Amino acid sequence: MRPPRRKQTAQPTTTLTLPSHWSPKQALAVFECLELLRDQLWLAYGPQIQHACRAQLVPQQLTLPINPRQPF
């Protein structure tokens, strides 16, 4: 099963300069290769990828120290 496509909500944190001399056929070949790689990564590591994405999106909850001697 293929993972759902994500909406791009923010600018990427890393920039990448693509070659401007590629033909449309070359660009399509790279695109298809990346899509196959993405699918295989999902099959091999889907749950771990979901966990890592969730950990990045959900802020860590702060825990307050609890003193059992203090009333509510």
Long-range contacts (C-beta under 8 A, 24 or more apart in sequence): 2-39, 2-42, 3-38, 3-42, 3-46, 3-49
